[in-house]
Amino acid sequence: MESAACLSPEVELLDVPLVEDERDELEDPEFKVETPPPGAEGGACLGSRPGGAAKAEADEKRSVLDWVQALILRRDVGRLDQLHKEKDLLLQRTRGELRASQRMDLLTRQQQRMKAKEANHA
């Protein structure tokens, strides 16, 4: 066994006997540990619950369903994004056509005014 000089400081501190006040705190009824219920013995793991396998299976099914739902939502969002882009392009084309139409109307009116001025001056 190793000598006490080779041990880490944490181990050396553990070898020191407790002070009387510390013993009182550890013996306080507030710090009592409860024993497990009688049905918890018999090879059951700590923290396991009856029906734990069914719960794990249900959680796995839920996670698969969540995954599928996330895929569907991503697909739908992708489709909505594509529709939004198409709508924006359609609006840009329509605005361009409207501007061109308005310019044509303006040019037509200007030509009519020029013809009217020429008819008045001649």
N, CA and C atoms as a LAMMPS dump frame, in Angstrom:
ITEM: TIMESTEP
0
ITEM: NUMBER OF ATOMS
366
ITEM: BOX BOUNDS ff ff ff
-5.0000000000000000e+02 5.0000000000000000e+02
-5.0000000000000000e+02 5.0000000000000000e+02
-5.0000000000000000e+02 5.0000000000000000e+02
ITEM: ATOMS id mol type element x y z
1 1 1 N 0.842 -1.175 0
2 1 2 C 0 0 0
3 1 3 C 0.881 1.229 0
4 2 1 N 0.391 2.331 -0.617
5 2 2 C 1.177 3.54 -0.722
6 2 3 C 1.198 4.268 0.604
7 3 1 N 2.227 5.064 0.76
8 3 2 C 2.313 5.85 1.988
9 3 3 C 1.395 7.048 1.889
10 4 1 N 1.103 7.658 3.019
11 4 2 C 0.208 8.802 3.063
12 4 3 C 0.806 10.001 2.363
13 5 1 N 2.134 10.073 2.231
14 5 2 C 2.778 11.193 1.565
15 5 3 C 2.515 11.172 0.068
16 6 1 N 2.256 10.016 -0.525
17 6 2 C 2.031 9.9 -1.961
18 6 3 C 0.584 10.157 -2.345
19 7 1 N -0.31 10.171 -1.407
20 7 2 C -1.731 10.33 -1.719
21 7 3 C -2.05 11.771 -2.073
22 8 1 N -3.131 11.956 -2.839
23 8 2 C -3.55 13.304 -3.224
24 8 3 C -4.104 14.037 -2.014
25 9 1 N -4.182 15.368 -2.067
26 9 2 C -4.686 16.147 -0.929
27 9 3 C -6.111 15.775 -0.552
28 10 1 N -6.949 15.37 -1.568
29 10 2 C -8.325 15.018 -1.252
30 10 3 C -8.374 13.773 -0.376
31 11 1 N -7.53 12.787 -0.691
32 11 2 C -7.518 11.553 0.08
33 11 3 C -6.996 11.821 1.479
34 12 1 N -5.997 12.691 1.595
35 12 2 C -5.456 13.014 2.912
36 12 3 C -6.522 13.676 3.775
37 13 1 N -7.358 14.525 3.162
38 13 2 C -8.405 15.188 3.929
39 13 3 C -9.44 14.184 4.421
40 14 1 N -9.677 13.146 3.633
41 14 2 C -10.663 12.151 4.033
42 14 3 C -10.181 11.318 5.211
43 15 1 N -8.877 11.195 5.372
44 15 2 C -8.323 10.409 6.476
45 15 3 C -8.4 11.146 7.798
46 16 1 N -8.673 12.447 7.77
47 16 2 C -8.733 13.238 8.998
48 16 3 C -10.037 12.919 9.713
49 17 1 N -10.011 12.648 11.021
50 17 2 C -11.258 12.359 11.736
51 17 3 C -12.168 13.587 11.782
52 18 1 N -13.438 13.325 11.81
53 18 2 C -14.434 14.386 11.813
54 18 3 C -14.411 15.138 13.134
55 19 1 N -14.67 16.418 13.047
56 19 2 C -14.815 17.238 14.245
57 19 3 C -16.184 16.923 14.844
58 20 1 N -16.34 17.15 16.115
59 20 2 C -17.565 16.807 16.827
60 20 3 C -18.789 17.461 16.189
61 21 1 N -18.68 18.704 15.727
62 21 2 C -19.814 19.397 15.114
63 21 3 C -20.236 18.719 13.816
64 22 1 N -19.286 18.264 13.035
65 22 2 C -19.61 17.594 11.777
66 22 3 C -20.334 16.284 12.025
67 23 1 N -19.966 15.561 13.065
68 23 2 C -20.648 14.308 13.389
69 23 3 C -22.102 14.569 13.741
70 24 1 N -22.352 15.663 14.486
71 24 2 C -23.727 16.003 14.844
72 24 3 C -24.56 16.267 13.601
73 25 1 N -23.982 16.962 12.611
74 25 2 C -24.731 17.255 11.391
75 25 3 C -25.062 15.972 10.628
76 26 1 N -24.131 15.033 10.593
77 26 2 C -24.372 13.795 9.86
78 26 3 C -25.387 12.902 10.563
79 27 1 N -25.477 12.998 11.88
80 27 2 C -26.414 12.177 12.627
81 27 3 C -27.78 12.828 12.743
82 28 1 N -27.937 14.028 12.202
83 28 2 C -29.196 14.754 12.254
84 28 3 C -30.269 13.934 11.526
85 29 1 N -31.488 13.816 12.076
86 29 2 C -32.538 13.01 11.451
87 29 3 C -32.918 13.523 10.056
88 30 1 N -32.63 14.757 9.753
89 30 2 C -32.949 15.308 8.44
90 30 3 C -32.155 14.6 7.34
91 31 1 N -31.004 14.044 7.667
92 31 2 C -30.128 13.417 6.693
93 31 3 C -30.283 11.906 6.638
94 32 1 N -31.349 11.356 7.173
95 32 2 C -31.545 9.911 7.153
96 32 3 C -31.84 9.434 5.735
97 33 1 N -31.33 8.271 5.414
98 33 2 C -31.542 7.662 4.103
99 33 3 C -32.664 6.647 4.241
100 34 1 N -33.616 6.718 3.31
101 34 2 C -34.739 5.789 3.355
102 34 3 C -34.357 4.505 2.638
103 35 1 N -34.851 3.401 3.135
104 35 2 C -34.602 2.119 2.489
105 35 3 C -35.573 1.941 1.332
106 36 1 N -35.193 1.224 0.297
107 36 2 C -36.102 1.021 -0.83
108 36 3 C -37.286 0.152 -0.415
109 37 1 N -38.424 0.285 -1.071
110 37 2 C -39.594 -0.526 -0.744
111 37 3 C -39.301 -2.001 -1.002
112 38 1 N -40.034 -2.896 -0.359
113 38 2 C -39.766 -4.329 -0.494
114 38 3 C -39.846 -4.839 -1.927
115 39 1 N -40.661 -4.289 -2.76
116 39 2 C -40.811 -4.756 -4.131
117 39 3 C -39.661 -4.321 -5.025
118 40 1 N -38.81 -3.441 -4.539
119 40 2 C -37.725 -2.93 -5.361
120 40 3 C -36.566 -3.901 -5.422
121 41 1 N -36.554 -4.91 -4.581
122 41 2 C -35.46 -5.873 -4.59
123 41 3 C -35.729 -6.939 -5.639
124 42 1 N -34.799 -7.842 -5.809
125 42 2 C -35.022 -8.954 -6.724
126 42 3 C -34.444 -8.695 -8.096
127 43 1 N -33.294 -8.053 -8.172
128 43 2 C -32.603 -7.887 -9.439
129 43 3 C -33.032 -6.665 -10.229
130 44 1 N -33.917 -5.86 -9.725
131 44 2 C -34.327 -4.664 -10.451
132 44 3 C -33.231 -3.626 -10.341
133 45 1 N -32.993 -2.918 -11.427
134 45 2 C -31.975 -1.88 -11.427
135 45 3 C -32.489 -0.67 -10.675
136 46 1 N -31.561 0.051 -10.094
137 46 2 C -31.963 1.288 -9.444
138 46 3 C -32.437 2.254 -10.509
139 47 1 N -33.497 2.93 -10.274
140 47 2 C -34.026 3.897 -11.211
141 47 3 C -34.951 3.297 -12.252
142 48 1 N -35.052 1.978 -12.332
143 48 2 C -35.964 1.388 -13.311
144 48 3 C -37.359 1.326 -12.711
145 49 1 N -38.324 1.384 -13.583
146 49 2 C -39.715 1.369 -13.129
147 49 3 C -40.438 0.237 -13.821
148 50 1 N -41.507 -0.258 -13.187
149 50 2 C -42.301 -1.262 -13.885
150 50 3 C -42.901 -0.633 -15.143
151 51 1 N -42.859 -1.368 -16.234
152 51 2 C -43.389 -0.836 -17.493
153 51 3 C -42.409 0.097 -18.17
154 52 1 N -41.182 0.13 -17.721
155 52 2 C -40.174 1.02 -18.291
156 52 3 C -39.886 0.704 -19.741
157 53 1 N -39.9 -0.584 -20.096
158 53 2 C -39.643 -0.977 -21.479
159 53 3 C -40.771 -0.474 -22.378
160 54 1 N -42.005 -0.561 -21.904
161 54 2 C -43.137 -0.069 -22.701
162 54 3 C -43.045 1.443 -22.868
163 55 1 N -42.637 2.118 -21.815
164 55 2 C -42.481 3.576 -21.894
165 55 3 C -41.372 3.942 -22.863
166 56 1 N -40.263 3.193 -22.819
167 56 2 C -39.156 3.453 -23.733
168 56 3 C -39.593 3.22 -25.178
169 57 1 N -40.374 2.173 -25.394
170 57 2 C -40.864 1.883 -26.739
171 57 3 C -41.815 2.977 -27.209
172 58 1 N -42.671 3.442 -26.313
173 58 2 C -43.594 4.526 -26.659
174 58 3 C -42.815 5.806 -26.961
175 59 1 N -41.765 6.071 -26.167
176 59 2 C -40.942 7.249 -26.419
177 59 3 C -40.238 7.139 -27.768
178 60 1 N -39.789 5.92 -28.1
179 60 2 C -39.112 5.721 -29.386
180 60 3 C -40.091 5.937 -30.532
181 61 1 N -41.316 5.412 -30.399
182 61 2 C -42.328 5.617 -31.438
183 61 3 C -42.643 7.102 -31.572
184 62 1 N -42.74 7.779 -30.423
185 62 2 C -43.03 9.212 -30.445
186 62 3 C -41.901 9.967 -31.135
187 63 1 N -40.646 9.565 -30.864
188 63 2 C -39.532 10.268 -31.497
189 63 3 C -39.527 10.017 -33
190 64 1 N -39.895 8.813 -33.428
191 64 2 C -39.989 8.53 -34.861
192 64 3 C -41.107 9.357 -35.475
193 65 1 N -42.242 9.42 -34.793
194 65 2 C -43.357 10.233 -35.296
195 65 3 C -42.971 11.704 -35.356
196 66 1 N -42.26 12.188 -34.341
197 66 2 C -41.793 13.573 -34.344
198 66 3 C -40.856 13.814 -35.521
199 67 1 N -39.985 12.834 -35.791
200 67 2 C -39.039 12.95 -36.895
201 67 3 C -39.783 13.016 -38.232
202 68 1 N -40.775 12.143 -38.407
203 68 2 C -41.558 12.136 -39.646
204 68 3 C -42.323 13.448 -39.784
205 69 1 N -42.902 13.9 -38.688
206 69 2 C -43.64 15.167 -38.726
207 69 3 C -42.704 16.321 -39.084
208 70 1 N -41.487 16.308 -38.555
209 70 2 C -40.522 17.353 -38.881
210 70 3 C -40.176 17.315 -40.371
211 71 1 N -40.026 16.108 -40.93
212 71 2 C -39.75 15.999 -42.368
213 71 3 C -40.897 16.572 -43.2
214 72 1 N -42.118 16.223 -42.801
215 72 2 C -43.292 16.726 -43.527
216 72 3 C -43.368 18.238 -43.422
217 73 1 N -43.114 18.767 -42.239
218 73 2 C -43.153 20.219 -42.061
219 73 3 C -42.075 20.91 -42.893
220 74 1 N -40.865 20.305 -42.939
221 74 2 C -39.802 20.888 -43.759
222 74 3 C -40.197 20.895 -45.236
223 75 1 N -40.812 19.791 -45.681
224 75 2 C -41.256 19.715 -47.072
225 75 3 C -42.3 20.791 -47.348
226 76 1 N -43.265 20.939 -46.44
227 76 2 C -44.313 21.938 -46.611
228 76 3 C -43.748 23.352 -46.6
229 77 1 N -42.794 23.593 -45.715
230 77 2 C -42.161 24.914 -45.667
231 77 3 C -41.408 25.168 -46.969
232 78 1 N -40.763 24.138 -47.49
233 78 2 C -40.071 24.27 -48.771
234 78 3 C -41.04 24.621 -49.892
235 79 1 N -42.187 23.947 -49.898
236 79 2 C -43.202 24.242 -50.918
237 79 3 C -43.72 25.666 -50.773
238 80 1 N -43.975 26.088 -49.539
239 80 2 C -44.453 27.458 -49.312
240 80 3 C -43.403 28.477 -49.739
241 81 1 N -42.15 28.179 -49.467
242 81 2 C -41.066 29.064 -49.875
243 81 3 C -41.011 29.178 -51.392
244 82 1 N -41.161 28.038 -52.084
245 82 2 C -41.162 28.037 -53.547
246 82 3 C -42.346 28.836 -54.081
247 83 1 N -43.536 28.653 -53.497
248 83 2 C -44.716 29.418 -53.92
249 83 3 C -44.501 30.916 -53.709
250 84 1 N -43.872 31.263 -52.591
251 84 2 C -43.596 32.678 -52.296
252 84 3 C -42.655 33.269 -53.349
253 85 1 N -41.617 32.519 -53.725
254 85 2 C -40.685 32.997 -54.752
255 85 3 C -41.393 33.161 -56.091
256 86 1 N -42.247 32.195 -56.45
257 86 2 C -42.996 32.284 -57.703
258 86 3 C -43.928 33.483 -57.696
259 87 1 N -44.567 33.726 -56.559
260 87 2 C -45.466 34.877 -56.448
261 87 3 C -44.699 36.181 -56.616
262 88 1 N -43.506 36.256 -55.99
263 88 2 C -42.695 37.46 -56.12
264 88 3 C -42.293 37.698 -57.579
265 89 1 N -41.897 36.623 -58.283
266 89 2 C -41.538 36.766 -59.699
267 89 3 C -42.733 37.218 -60.531
268 90 1 N -43.905 36.639 -60.254
269 90 2 C -45.112 37.032 -60.979
270 90 3 C -45.439 38.505 -60.734
271 91 1 N -45.301 38.935 -59.486
272 91 2 C -45.547 40.346 -59.17
273 91 3 C -44.559 41.259 -59.887
274 92 1 N -43.283 40.858 -59.939
275 92 2 C -42.289 41.679 -60.633
276 92 3 C -42.615 41.788 -62.118
277 93 1 N -42.988 40.646 -62.74
278 93 2 C -43.358 40.669 -64.158
279 93 3 C -44.589 41.549 -64.388
280 94 1 N -45.581 41.392 -63.51
281 94 2 C -46.821 42.165 -63.658
282 94 3 C -46.543 43.655 -63.497
283 95 1 N -45.705 44.013 -62.534
284 95 2 C -45.362 45.432 -62.348
285 95 3 C -44.636 45.978 -63.573
286 96 1 N -43.724 45.157 -64.122
287 96 2 C -43.003 45.579 -65.33
288 96 3 C -43.966 45.796 -66.493
289 97 1 N -44.912 44.877 -66.666
290 97 2 C -45.908 45.022 -67.734
291 97 3 C -46.785 46.248 -67.5
292 98 1 N -47.143 46.503 -66.246
293 98 2 C -47.959 47.671 -65.926
294 98 3 C -47.203 48.956 -66.254
295 99 1 N -45.916 49.014 -65.884
296 99 2 C -45.113 50.206 -66.199
297 99 3 C -45.023 50.407 -67.713
298 100 1 N -44.801 49.31 -68.434
299 100 2 C -44.716 49.41 -69.894
300 100 3 C -46.046 49.895 -70.471
301 101 1 N -47.144 49.387 -69.943
302 101 2 C -48.472 49.804 -70.415
303 101 3 C -48.704 51.281 -70.116
304 102 1 N -48.305 51.707 -68.924
305 102 2 C -48.476 53.115 -68.556
306 102 3 C -47.623 54.013 -69.455
307 103 1 N -46.402 53.579 -69.789
308 103 2 C -45.556 54.358 -70.702
309 103 3 C -46.188 54.456 -72.088
310 104 1 N -46.75 53.315 -72.523
311 104 2 C -47.407 53.319 -73.839
312 104 3 C -48.591 54.282 -73.843
313 105 1 N -49.384 54.275 -72.778
314 105 2 C -50.515 55.212 -72.675
315 105 3 C -50.013 56.652 -72.681
316 106 1 N -48.939 56.924 -71.951
317 106 2 C -48.369 58.267 -71.895
318 106 3 C -47.888 58.706 -73.28
319 107 1 N -47.189 57.806 -73.976
320 107 2 C -46.707 58.133 -75.325
321 107 3 C -47.87 58.367 -76.289
322 108 1 N -48.928 57.552 -76.169
323 108 2 C -50.104 57.714 -77.028
324 108 3 C -50.75 59.075 -76.778
325 109 1 N -50.891 59.451 -75.503
326 109 2 C -51.484 60.764 -75.183
327 109 3 C -50.599 61.904 -75.7
328 110 1 N -49.286 61.751 -75.56
329 110 2 C -48.374 62.797 -76.048
330 110 3 C -48.481 62.926 -77.571
331 111 1 N -48.585 61.799 -78.263
332 111 2 C -48.738 61.849 -79.722
333 111 3 C -50.04 62.533 -80.112
334 112 1 N -51.125 62.235 -79.366
335 112 2 C -52.42 62.854 -79.675
336 112 3 C -52.344 64.363 -79.453
337 113 1 N -51.648 64.797 -78.374
338 113 2 C -51.501 66.232 -78.11
339 113 3 C -50.694 66.906 -79.221
340 114 1 N -49.641 66.234 -79.644
341 114 2 C -48.803 66.817 -80.703
342 114 3 C -49.604 66.943 -81.996
343 115 1 N -50.418 65.924 -82.317
344 115 2 C -51.244 65.99 -83.515
345 115 3 C -52.272 67.112 -83.397
346 116 1 N -52.834 67.278 -82.184
347 116 2 C -53.829 68.33 -81.967
348 116 3 C -53.175 69.711 -82.123
349 117 1 N -51.931 69.895 -81.635
350 117 2 C -51.215 71.168 -81.778
351 117 3 C -50.913 71.445 -83.236
352 118 1 N -50.497 70.419 -83.98
353 118 2 C -50.193 70.598 -85.401
354 118 3 C -51.454 70.953 -86.167
355 119 1 N -52.587 70.364 -85.793
356 119 2 C -53.847 70.656 -86.489
357 119 3 C -54.277 72.098 -86.181
358 120 1 N -54.046 72.596 -85.006
359 120 2 C -54.418 73.96 -84.623
360 120 3 C -53.487 74.978 -85.293
361 121 1 N -52.22 74.643 -85.509
362 121 2 C -51.267 75.563 -86.088
363 121 3 C -51.313 75.537 -87.609
364 122 1 N -51.846 74.579 -88.196
365 122 2 C -51.86 74.518 -89.651
366 122 3 C -53.055 75.13 -90.29
